[in-house]
Amino acid sequence: MLAPAVRFAHVILTAFGLAACAGVTAPDVNVPDSWQAAAPATGAEAAIPLDALWWQRFQSPELNQLIVEAVANNHDLKSAVFRVLQSESSAVVAGAALFPSVSAGLGASRSGRQDPGGGSTTSVGYQATLQASYQLDLFGEARNSAASAAKRLESSLYDRETVTITLVSSVITAYLQVLSARERQQYAADRLKNAEAILRLLETQRRVGTLSELELAQQRAALANQRATLPALRLAEQQSLHALAVLLGRNPQGFDVEARMLSDLALPAVAAGIPSTLLVRRPDLRRAESNLKAASFDVVAARAQRLPSIQLTASGGSASNALASLFTTGTFLYSLGASASEALFAGGRLQAQEQASRARYREVAENYQQAVISAFSDVEDALAAVGQNGQQYDLAREASTQADLANHLAELRYRAGAVDFQTVLNAQNGAFQSQESLVQSRLSRFTAVIGLTLALGGGWDGAVPDAPPLQAVYDPF
């Protein structure tokens, strides 16, 4: 039969072997060599790589100021900052297990005894102690728990970058929607003036008896339909303004922007780069990767909990009946100790914890692989949207030009008596619908570029962001 020391050594060596094989294997990621969609032309200049201030390519000082304000005041982004601070504090707590625990104490006591003969004795004692304990991290439980917490801190930092990028794109989108609604209102107002002029002409012709009531009613109906589009456009403008105000951290009451026309903005040109760089350029993928690494550290830490632990303790102090002589020579005492323990039976709890950690790792690994695939799909969709919307815009612009010309010629020929009024009505409706399609196509073109920028990581440089200062949590409530 093995001696106790030999048995303990055997357990230690076995535990080291088990800990060595407790690691996990990172999942493989299939990265395409190139993008399937052809690189689209999104602007007059050549496409250039994204940078952190990519929105300045819209050439709108007002938009630049709105984004600065949103990043400073948006409450969702501030919440993300405090999530980072929570993770940072958790990382400090987890890392504390790697260091010894030291405590100090000072005590005083007074006791008395009453003798049968009536006398009494009283004694006073003073004691000062200093204690230290340290658990040897032989199998890496503390190290891996600290590493897991550090990766979760990284994850929260990447999450903050994701929130920032999403916030910027949302501000730009809301701003463009405001301008698009205003542009559509302007075009609708211009068409309305033209339709009113035609109605006045028809009313004159009706008074002189050269026109029937049918044509007059048709034009009045067309005019009413055009007027009916204005309330919906005003509502779209107001709702977009309200959404933009909320993104800036403002109340919507009284909020407004100066710009009026979407066509006044420049269209940024965006270069997609190569697919492999997407893994480091998108903070949401880096966040998923950090969560995966944290889960792998959790597996090793859970495995280490099933292995023996060794605790070192040391204490020292001084005791005296007089406070003045508490720290004099001869009053000091000390003790040193070491203990080893291993859970022999825990009702399957430790094994179940390890199994849960491994299952959690597999779950996070599948989520990571799915996130990567979805990211590649996002870029392909965005590239296709930029290309197709660019073609659609070119065709819509040509259609609007020809519809305007047809409407102008139809009015001239009607005034000359060469065509009937139905031709004018058809041309008028065609010009109005073509112009609506052009404005909507212009907005879709801008939105597609924003979508591509967002899919490519929003100009993020891929560096691990700095954590905010912990002093922020000490601000008075």
Buried (B, 14 or more C-beta within 10 A) or exposed (E): EEEEEEEBEEBBEEBEEBBEEBEBEEBEBEEEEEBEBEBBBBBEEEBEEBEEEBBBBBEBEEBBEBBEBBBEEBEBBBEBBBBBBEBBBBBBEBBEBEEEEEEEEEEEEEEEEEEEEEEEEEEEBBBBBBBBBBBEBBBBBBBBBBBBBBBBBBBBBBBBBBBBBBBBBBBBBBBBBBBBBBBBBBBBBEBBEBBBEBBEBBEEBBEEEEBEEEBBEBBBEBBEEBBEBBEEBEEBBEBBBBBBBBBBBBEBEEEEBEBEBBEEBEBBBBEBBEBEBBBBBBBBBBBBBBBBBBBBBBBBBBBBBBBBBBEBBBBBBBBBEEEEEBEEEEBEEEEEEEEEEEEEEEEEEBBEBBEEBBEBBBEBBEBBBEBBEEBBEBBBBBBBBBBBBBEBBEEBBEBBEEBBEBBEBBBEBBEEEEBEBEBBBBBBBBBBEBBBBBBBBBBBBBBBBBBBBBBBBBBBEEEEBEBBEEEEEEEEE
